Amino acid sequence: MGLDVEKVISDLLKSSYFEKAKEVREVSAGHTEDSVYTHCVETLEEARKSIDGNFITNPEAKKLFAKLMNTEIDGVPYRDLALIVALTHDVGKILSFEEGAKIYPMNIQKPGADAGATYNPGHEYWGSTLIPDVLRNTGLSENVIGHIANVVRLHGHIFVYYNQISNPDLNNPATAVKSYMEGLHVEALFNSYCDTAHNKPQQSCRELIVKILNDPNVYITRNYLIR
């Protein structure tokens, strides 16, 4: 019997992790929703709408995207796992950290920000370390959970690339993302596409993601070796 992804999602939404997510509200231009919980559910719904690659217009790229989404990891197609990634991608924002005998929320005041704006530096990595606990009782294999954790860890890389490089290589971005997304660039980019559905400041980055996922070359596996 295969994975009942809808049961997994239903159980996760009732878990203590997502109850906590209801309490955390990130205040920023890109996150004006009520809570981290709301954003994660919105990202999940965007993934449901987009999992068939309806935003990809290049026929060859669309076929390759579908092939990847139907690729199975320990018997589970990635199209199911992508929904779980979408739901859990920002779980790191519920964390707090202890430092110097004090405890601080991961969701902290942004330096120099007005109107109480907050941000969550490092939530991608620290959220990925939480994934094994979040998914412990789902019946997913360790290999699958590790794969999900890795995509969660990488889901913000495209924003770093786009926002910190003043002139990103828009002529050949597929080559660039392969260089620093550890072979999980399509999975991470799909999550970032869904992540930015309601994020107005990141719409130009979302357009870049669409451009990349419309390039058939981005689906060609790259292997590093010594020759």
Helices and strands as residue ranges (DSSP letters): H 5-13, H 16-21, H 36-50, H 59-69, E 72-73, E 76-77, H 78-88, G 91-94, E 96-99, E 102-105, E 108-109, E 118-119, H 123-134, H 142-154, H 157-164, H 173-180, H 185-195, G 200-202, H 203-213, G 216-219
